[in-house]
Amino acid sequence: MLSRFKKRWNEPFGYRDVLNVGLPLVVSLGSTTAMEFTDRIFLSNYSLISIAAALPAAMVNLVFLLFAMGISSYSSVFIAQYYGACKCEKVGSVVWQAIYFCCFAWVLIASLVFVAEPFFAFIGHAPEVQKEEVTYFSILTLGTGFAIIANAIGCFFTGLGQTRPNMVVNIIAVVINIPLDYMLINGVGIFPEMGITGAALATVSSWAMQLIMYAWLVFTPKNDATFLVKRAWRFNASLFFRMMRFGIPSGVNSFFDVFAFTVFIMVVGRLGEVELAASNIVLSINSLAFLPVVGLHIAASILVGQAMGRKDAAQARMAAHSVLHVALLWMGTFGALFLLFPYELTALFRPEAISVEEFATIQSMCRILLAYVALFCIQDAIALIFFGSLKGAGDTMYVMWAIALCATFCLGVPVIVARFVFDAGLHTLWALLIVYVCILSVTAFTRFRSGKWEQIQMLEHEAS
């Protein structure tokens, strides 16, 4: 067993390569998780209404944010394949096409602020929750452009497999965000008490700082000499639309996945404030396990993309399975923590205005929901890593249709029908969520095992 581990560690695209690329991404996403986690702890301590409003509003913003990021982030796969094919002079133009798309997306997303009020009124949460949802969503929406442009520029390092700069940028952003978050929410020093408005402003400020840092690190004379990051600034219609051809399906699958989760949160919110708060707390805790594995999902895309740029499907398979082993270890560990320490984890979210006895009802509900999360942790990891691997090979159309159909007909529609036709309760809705994640994992594994992704050629026009 030990000899097999050592062999797998030292082989190309083995565990060492996975950790070299993936660990900084895990830390990057982990720092983002820490930022969101502490944000919600501060809000839950500030007001139960604020924590009830924060996750639904953030999820609606995330639907559009991840749609745009899903498209622009696919530039990292193009960069990985060009780098694997030794076509470094193409990299700078890829970065600029992604930036142009992000500027266009920013305008469209920011315009959603005009429909925020009627939308959240339609959702039908309590009036005091609606008011805070609109505030939180509007500020995040107007600042979304900072996040998507920063992400697009950061894909330069991700695509090359040099992910440590991404880690450094995200850690600095957290160091700035967490104390700023606390001061703006509660009113400390020169800052007035702003509650959920302060939480949103702190997040947007962090996004803006990420953009500044990435621009400073990427657009250097050294990078320009090798990758043409400054000189290749012109709009390249052929490359832009080819990136859209592969990137839009990637954005669409992100949209449907987050949209289905948003529908789930909104429907649970109709059960009552306690059920909504418990679900929000549990999903916030789950983000500690989930978001870092998104970093491994990206690592799978990059390593598979680099292997396929060299036209080496065997190394691509090796990379995918190596990343999967690391992801399963991570998710399995957190699943055990969710089962063993439910009260300790949920106690962090108790508002000061609520007594321990009153919060015990929410904690008891959270304990059962954390057990549900522990059940689908492993399936979540399988789905994320194999879908990431398929995207790295350019199989984005399959990933798009698989997630769109599963999200719609295995989560969105069943949750709505179960609640509003059969008057289903909280546990039935969460059971449907578990079924959805299990179906996703089977769908991703089956496609990867089929090997059809090995025939896709993303760079064939350049090669000719």
N, C-alpha and C positions, 0 to 999 in steps of 0.2 A: 504493500500500500504506500509506504513512504517513498519507495523507488519510483513508483508511478507518479506520485506528486512531484518529485524532483524533476522527472523527465518533462512533465507538463509545465513546470515552472520555467525551465530553460528553453523550451522549444519556441520558435517564432510563433507569435500570436497565442502564446500560452499565458499562464497566470501573471508572469512578470510584466509582459506587454500590456495585459489588461489593466493591471494596477498602475502602470506608468501613465496610461492614457485615462483610465477611468477614475482612479482615486482623486485626482484634482477636481474632476467633474462631480464626483460624489461630495467632496468637500464644498464645492461651489453651490450645488443644489442644497446641500445640508445647511450652508450658511443662509441661503434664501429661506429654507424651512425654519431655521432658528428665528429669522426676522419675522416671518408670518406668525410663528408660534408665540413669540413674546408679544407681538402686536395683539394677538387675541387674548393672551393672558391679561395684558394691561386693560383691554376693553372689557373683559369679563369681570375684572376687579372693579372697574369703573361703573359698569351698569349691565344688568341682564338684558336690557333692551338693546344695548350696543352690540353685545356678542350675538344676539339673535339676528341683528340686521347685517352684521359685518360679512358673514360667510355667504348668504344669498347674494348680496350686492357684489361681493368679490367674485363669486362664481359667474355671474352674468357678465361682468367685465372680462373675466378669464375666457369666456366663450370666444369673444372677438379678439382678445389679446393673443390667445394660443392659435387661433385661425391664421392671423397675420404672422406670428412667429413660426408656425408650422411650415408656411411657404418660404419665408426668408431663411429659416434655419436650414432648409434643404441645401442652401449654398455650401454648407460644410461638407456635404456628401460630394458635390461637384469638386470642391477643393481637394478632398481626400482622393478622389479618382484621378484628377489631374496630377496631383503630387505622386500618386502611385505610378502613373504613366510617365513621370519625369517631364511634365509640361508646366513648369513653374511660372512661365510667363503669362499663363492664362488666369492665374489666381487673382491678381488685382482687379481684373475686369469683373470676375464673379462677385467680389466684395461690393463693387460699385453698383452692379445691377440689383443686388439685394437692398442696398441703401435707397435706390430710386423707388423700388417697390414699397419700402417701409414709409417713405414720405407720402406716397399716395394713400397707403392704408391709414396713416395717422389722420389725414383729413376726413376720411370716411368714418373712422371710429369716433373721432371727436364730435362729429355731428349727431351721434346718438344721445348726447346730453339733452337734446330738445324733446326726446320721447321718454326720458327717464321717469317723469312723474306719472303719466298715464300708464306706463308699463307696470310699475310697481303697485299702482292702484288696482290694476287688473289682476295681479297675483293675489291680492286680497289678504295680506298679513295685517295685523293690528295697526291702526293709524299711526301710533307713536313709533312702531317699527318701520313702517313705510317711509316716514319722514327721514329717518336716519339712513335707510337704504338708498334713497335718492341722493342724499348728500355724499355718502361714501362713493357710490357708483359714479356720480358726476365728476368728482375730483380725480378719481382713478382714470376715468375715460379721457379727460382732457390731457392727462400726463402720460398716457399709454405710449405715445410716440417716442419718448425718451427710452422706454424699455425695449421696444422692438428694434429701434436703430442701434442701440447698444448691443443687443443680442446679435444683430446681423454683422456688425463689425467684429464682435468676439468670435464669430464662426471662422474667422481667419485662423486663429490659433487652434480651434477645435478640429478643423479640417486637416491641419498639418499634424495633428496628434500631439501638439505642444500645449497641453491643457493647463499647465501651471499658472500662466498669466491669468486665465479665467478664474482660477482659485483665488489668486491674490486680490483681483478686482472685487470679487464677491465678498471676501472676508472684510476688506476695507469698507465696503458698502454696509455690511452688518454692524461694524464698529461705529459707523456714523448713525445708522438708522435706529438702533435699539435705544440709546439714551435720548435721541431726538424724539422718538416715539413717546417715550415716557413723559418727557417734558411738555410736549405739545398736547397730549391727552389730558394730563393732570394739572398743567399750569405750574411750571417751576421757573424761578428766576425771572427773566425778562419776558418769558412766554406766558400768554393768557391761557386759561383752561379752555380747551376746544373740544374735548371728547373725541367722538368719531371723526370729526373734521380734522383734528390734529393727527390722528392715525393715518388718514389718507394723504395729508400733506407730507408726512414723514416718509411714506412709501414713494411718492413721486419725487421727492428730493433725493432719495437713494438711487432711483432710476437715472436721474439727471447726472449724478456723480459717476455712475457706471459708464454712461456715454462719454463723459469727458476723459475718464481714465483709459477706456478702450481706444479712443481716437488718438490719445497721446502715445500709447504703446504700439499701435499698428502702423500709423502713417509716419514712419521714420525713413531717413535716407537709406539705411541698411536694408529694410524690407522692400523699399522701392527698387533698389538695385537688382534684387533677385526676383521679386514677385510683381513688380510694376504697380504697387499699391497707390501711387500718386499719378503716374503717367497714364494709366489705363482708366481714367475717370470718365471717358466718353460713354454715351449710351450705345450699347451693342444690341441691336434689335434681335439678331439671330440667337445670341446667347441668352438674352433676357427671356424670350418666348420659349426657349428650350428649358430654361430653369423653371418657368411657369408650368410647362407641360408635366414635369416631374414633381414640382413643388406644390402646385395647387391641390392635387390629391392628398399630399401629406398634410396640408392645412385643413382640408375638408375632414379628414379623419380625426384631427384634433378637435375641430368644431363639433362634430357629432358626439364624440366621447364626452367632452365637457358639457355639451348641451344636455345630454341624457342625464348626467350627474346633477345638473342645475334643475332639471325637471324633478328629479328625485327630491332634492332639497326643498324646492317650492311646494311640492305635494306634502312632504312631511311637515312643513311649516303650517299647513292648513289644519293639522291635528291639534295644534296648540303651542303656546310659547315654551312649555317645559319640554315637549318632544323635540321641537326645533332646536332649543338650546342644547339638549343632550346629544342630538345628532351632530350639531356643529362642533361641540367639544370633542366628540369621538373622531370625527373626520379631521379635526385639527391635530389631534394626537397621532392619527394614522399618517399624516403628512410627514412625521418624523421618519417613518419607514419608507413611504412611497416616493417622495421627491428625490432623495438620494439615488434610488434605483432608476429614476428618470435619467440621472447622470450616467449610469451604466447602460441604459437604453441608447443614449447618444454615443457612448463609447463603442457599443456594438455596431452602430451605423458607420462610424468612422473606420474601425478596423476592417469590417467587411468591405467598405468602400475602397480602402487602400488595396486590399487583396484583389478585389475585382478589377481595379485599375491596372493591376499586373496580370489580369486574366487567370487568377489562381483560385479556383472554386474550393479546392481542398483546404487552403489556408483560411478562406472565408468561413468554412464550416468549423474549423478549429477555433477561430476567433469567437464565433457565436457560442459554442459550447463552453469555452473558457469563461466568457462573460456570464453565462447562465449560472455556472457553478458559484461564482462570487455572489451573484444576486440572490440565489437560493439561501446561501449562508446568512446574508444580511437580513432577508425577510423572515427566515426561520427564527433568528435571534429575537427580532422585534415581536413576532407573533407570540413567543414565549413570555416576553416582558408584558405584553398586553393581558395575558392570562394570569400572570403572577402578581402584578402590581396595579390593578385597575383603580383602586381607591387613591393610591399615592399619586398617580398620574392625573386623575380628574380633580383632585383637591387643589391643584394649581389654578383652577379656573373659578374658584368660589368668589363671587362678588362680596365686597366688604359689607354691603347693605343687607346681605342675606345671612341668617344664622346657620350654624353647622347643621342643626336639625332640619331646617327648611331645605338646605342644599342636599341633604341625604337622599331625598326622593330622586333628584336628578342623578346623583352618584349611583344609586341602585340601578337606574335605567342605563347609565353609561357602562356599568360593569357587563351587562348582557350584550350591549352593542359592541364593546371591545372584543368580546368572545367571538362575535360574528366576523369582525375584522380579522382576527387571528385565523379564522377558517379559510379566508380567501387570500391571505398574504402570499402563499406559494404560487397560487394560480395567477395572481397579479404579476409576479416576477416572470413567470413563463411567458405570459402575453407580452409584457413590455420588451423583453430581450429578443424574442423571435420576431416581433413586429419591427423592432429597431434594426435587426439584421436584414430583414426583407427590404426595408427602406434604403439601407446601405447599398444593396444590390440594384436599386432602381425599381423594385416591384411595388411602386406606390399606388398603382391603380387597384391592385388586389387588396392592399391594406385599407385603402379608402372605402371600397365597397364592403369589405368584411366588417369594419368598425361601424360604418353608417347603418348597415342593415341590422347588426346586432344591437347597436345603441337604440335604434328606433323600435325594433320589434321584440327585443329581449329585455329592454329596460323601460324606455320612455312610454310606449303604449301600454305594456302590462301594468306599470305603476299607476297610470291614470285610470285605467279600467278597474284595477283592483280597489282603488280608493273611492272613486266616484260612482262606480256601478255596484260593487259588492261591499262597500263600506269597510274595506280592510284596515287593520290597525298597523301600528308601528312595526311589529315583528314580521308581519307578512311583507311589508314593503322592503324591509332589510333582507328578508329571504330572497326576494326577487333580485336584489342587488348582488347577492352571492351567486345566484344562478347565472346572471349576466357575466360576471368576471370569469366563471368557470367555462362558459361557452367561448369567450374571447380566447382563453388560453388554449383550448382544443383547436380553435380555428387557426391560430398563429402557428402552433406546433405542426399541424397537418400540412399547411402550405410550405413551411420551411423543409419539412422532411421530403416533400414531393420533388424538390430540386428544380422546379420550373424557373425559379429566379436566376439560375445560373446562365440562362440563355439571353438575358437582357443586356443590351449594349448602350450605355448612356453616352459614350464619347465617340461613337462610330463615325459621325460626320467630321469631327476634327481629325480622326485617324486617316480618313480618306483624303 
